[in-house]
Amino acid sequence: MNEEVKFIRGNDRINQLTQRPDIAEGVSRIRAEMDEADRTYAMGLAASPRNQSTRSSTPPAGPPARPGPAPRAGPSPLAR
């Protein structure tokens, strides 16, 4: 058990697997399904009522950005 273990990056491993004919078709199919899911997600975001006023002709490229912290309110005018 003195075998040396070599780390292989995930993308490099997938590229190696796509070279194998018995696995290449499955990898291509999964990538196509993931691309379709990404498109569906982006179209859903673009169609949401929250985005109606700012919607562009192309769907967003990824998940929505998280909003920043709410602005702090000044002192209440009733606190005098």
C-alpha positions as CSV (number, residue, x, y, z in Angstrom):
1,M,0.0,0.0,0.0
2,N,2.9,2.4,-0.7
3,E,1.3,3.6,-3.9
4,E,1.7,7.3,-4.5
5,V,-1.7,9.0,-4.9
6,K,-1.7,11.8,-7.5
7,F,-4.4,14.5,-7.3
8,I,-6.2,15.1,-10.6
9,R,-8.4,18.2,-11.0
10,G,-12.1,17.5,-11.7
11,N,-12.0,19.1,-15.2
12,D,-8.9,17.2,-16.1
13,R,-10.6,14.0,-15.0
14,I,-13.7,14.7,-17.0
15,N,-11.5,15.4,-20.1
16,Q,-9.8,12.1,-19.6
17,L,-13.1,10.3,-19.3
18,T,-14.4,11.9,-22.5
19,Q,-11.6,10.2,-24.4
20,R,-13.0,6.8,-23.5
21,P,-15.6,5.7,-26.0
22,D,-17.7,3.8,-23.4
23,I,-18.0,7.0,-21.3
24,A,-17.9,9.8,-23.8
25,E,-21.6,9.5,-24.8
26,G,-22.8,9.7,-21.2
27,V,-20.6,12.7,-20.4
28,S,-21.9,14.5,-23.5
29,R,-25.5,13.7,-22.6
30,I,-25.1,15.0,-19.1
31,R,-23.4,18.2,-20.2
32,A,-26.3,18.8,-22.7
33,E,-28.9,18.2,-19.9
34,M,-27.0,20.6,-17.6
35,D,-26.9,23.3,-20.3
36,E,-30.7,22.9,-20.8
37,A,-31.3,23.2,-17.1
38,D,-29.2,26.4,-17.0
39,R,-31.2,27.9,-19.9
40,T,-34.5,26.9,-18.2
41,Y,-33.4,28.5,-14.9
42,A,-32.3,31.7,-16.6
43,M,-35.6,31.9,-18.5
44,G,-37.5,31.4,-15.3
45,L,-35.6,34.3,-13.7
46,A,-36.2,36.6,-16.6
47,A,-39.9,35.8,-16.6
48,S,-40.4,36.4,-12.8
49,P,-42.7,39.3,-11.9
50,R,-39.8,40.9,-9.9
51,N,-37.8,41.3,-13.1
52,Q,-40.6,42.6,-15.4
53,S,-39.6,46.2,-15.3
54,T,-35.9,45.6,-15.8
55,R,-36.0,42.6,-18.1
56,S,-33.7,42.7,-21.1
57,S,-34.1,40.7,-24.3
58,T,-31.5,38.1,-23.1
59,P,-31.9,36.0,-19.9
60,P,-29.3,36.5,-17.2
61,A,-26.2,34.4,-17.4
62,G,-26.4,33.0,-13.9
63,P,-28.1,33.1,-10.5
64,P,-29.2,36.5,-9.3
65,A,-26.8,38.6,-7.3
66,R,-27.6,38.8,-3.6
67,P,-28.8,42.3,-2.5
68,G,-26.6,44.3,-0.3
69,P,-27.5,45.4,3.2
70,A,-30.5,47.6,3.7
71,P,-29.7,51.3,4.2
72,R,-29.7,52.4,7.8
73,A,-32.5,54.8,8.6
74,G,-31.7,58.1,10.3
75,P,-33.2,59.2,13.6
76,S,-37.0,59.2,13.7
77,P,-38.6,62.7,13.3
78,L,-40.9,61.6,16.1
79,A,-38.0,61.1,18.6
80,R,-37.7,64.8,19.4
